[in-house]
Amino acid sequence: MSAPSTNVQQIPEATILFAGDSGDGMQLTGSQFTLASAYAHNDLATLPDYPAEIRAPAGTTYGVSGFQLHFGEVDIHTPGDEVDLLVAMNAAALKVHLHRVRPGGTVMVNVDKMSARDLELADMDANPLEDGTLDGYQVIEVQLTKLTHEALDDFDLTKKQKDRSKNMFALGLSLWMYSRPIEPAENWIKQKFDDKPEIRDANLHLLHKGAHYGETVEAFAVRYEVNAAAMRPGTYRAIRGAEALALGLVAATDKSGLPLFYGSYPITPASDILHEVSKHKNFGVMTFQAEDEIAAVGSAVGASFSGGLGVCATSGPGLALKTETIGLAVMTELPLVVIDMQRGGPSTGLPTKPEQSDLLQAIYGRNGDAPLPVIAASSPGDCFYAAYEACRIATKYMTPVILLADGYLGNGSEAWRIPNTDQLAPFSVSFETEKRAETFHEDDDGNPQFLPYVRDEETLARAWAKPGTPGHEHRIGGLEKDDPTGDVSYDAANHQKMTQMRAEKVMRVRQDIPPTQIHGDRDADLLVLGWGSTKGAIEEAVERAVEDGVPVARAHLRHVWPLPGDLEEILARYDRVLVPELNNGQLSRLLRDEYLKDVRPLNKIQGRPFRAEEILDEIQRMTGQVTPA
């Protein structure tokens, strides 16, 4: 028999969601589909969704792992509001994610995992394939488990190994449905299982069987093609936020000439940064897995004291544990970068779910007046530039810097244009090695004494001397310092002077903050202002609104403390300001405090990023385009 005829339909974009048990390889499947889309020159954005439990009972809704990918020939800002294709590996995955499929969308179901026992584990009273639940969707029933085992009959693999391979069949079929190249997945399999030829060949066989299945069965009357995106000239790669953060740190150590020390204690979702940084030891990077959060930040402070670039990463609970040591770095005025991969809180909260939960903790969460700069990354690729900027600010102003990202950015990926490192901001670091008149005086015995708290007139950064530099011995520690000797001081006037000096130094970071960019309708009286990972959803929502004739503008903050020097004047131009945040309104509180501006918060605290539609709905309500429900 000849293969059935399949129509090929051109579409500008598509959103796919792979979902199944945490052992079904959904993250791997989604990553390989992402790689294929990158090779097809599509713009893209992803949203991995991990279960919070380390190993929830198989077949339950608690154990569902998902990977959503939005790709297209158009500019892609988010992982997609609605799903065009849901690949459900079991009943629980179908139950958890069906509501995300658009009306008329496609649902591919592994019918081998829809038995009575599977429905019971998923807490479903009836089979959705039979009770009308899937009416209004295009349903493709595939005996995925059975087909996988039949395809591997001639391979010497255990039943468990065959079960774990069914994601390769699903990947091959999905790649065929959207006309994705299969070669990137082939190359990955060959490299990954080079030392396990039986598993390698089995996975390659299944990958091709999945594509062949799409070509030969009648269930697929239509397949889709998405053309390459019109992107700026350059070399691109798909990059995850954790990878970009690591590369940004490596770029900083290369540009500054400082050895990078990365101290870390494992915590979700920051652990991947340690894994990525450790891959770059050829750049002189040193990584250290400490016994706890306090030891991790302490080791980083010690590295900075010795003349290196001390960095550590954590999440909200770990940031709380690091607080006292960060205060030590504020007092000693040493460069330190603390990356906070935010997650749902409080306490240990939702470890695998994104949330912009730590803005106020980052800005205010230390004892005494201990200000420091806070920078926020806005996309997976932007994590590179945010990490580089955090290191540059830390060394230029001799201060700890907190870099805010979150699980959405760290685990998500996008098409990233690899930068020309020669065009990165200058990064110069100098140490005190000579006895300069301005940094020395004679002590009571007439001996020359190094003055570590003599400051640069422009930045107020103190002098930095490596331990062991002849003639540059000096005191350091957590007690208040005398200006400028660094001796321990309990003088009241000196304490006030040093406290205000440290605060003023942080405010001078505004010199390095570029003008705030306004996009959208410049004549609008509504401004949508965001920070961090909300950028993509805000950008798409505002673009849609402007296309529909709604007068609205947008701006996004990279530096959230100190706030940009032009922000007060910008806010004054607008009658209304909307602030979408994945928290209970932390930036809104900060803006009201700083500028006495009545801003309108739009808060989402559900462990998921904003959909552009949610922000668009609020824009329409505020501009009178729709009647509130």
Buried (B, 14 or more C-beta within 10 A) or exposed (E): EEEEEBEEEEEEBBBBBBBBBBBBBBBBBBBBBBBBBBBBBBBBBBBBBBBBEEEBEBBBBEBBBBBBBBBBBBEBBBBBBBBBBBBBBBBBBBBBBBEBBBEEBBBBBBBBBBBEEBBEBBEBEEBBBEEEBBEEBBBBBBEBBEBBBEBBEEBEBEEEBBBBBBBBBBBBBBBBBBBBBBEBBBEBBBEEBEEEEEBBBBBBBBBBBBBBBBEEBEEBEEBBBBBEBEBEEEEBBBBBBBBBBBBBBBBBBBBBEBBBBBBBBBBBBBBBBBBBBBBBEEBBBBBBBBEEBBBBBBBBBBBBBBBBBBBBBBBBBBBBBBBEBBBBBBBBBBBBBBBBBBBBBEEBBBBBBBBBBBBBBBBEBBEEEBBBBBBBBBBBBBBBBBBBBBBBBBBBBBBBBBBBBBBBBBBBBBBBBEBEEEEBEEBEBEEBEEEEEEBBBEEEEEEEBBBBBBBBEEBBBBBBBEEEBEBBEBEBEBEBBBBBBBBEBEEEEBBEBBBEBBBEBBBBBBEBBEEBEBBBBEEBBBBBBBBBBBBBBBBBBBBBBBEEEBBBBBBBBBBBBBBBBEBBEBBEEBEBBBBBBBBBBBBBBBBBEBBEBEBBBBBBBEBBBBBBBBBBBBBBBBBEBEEEE
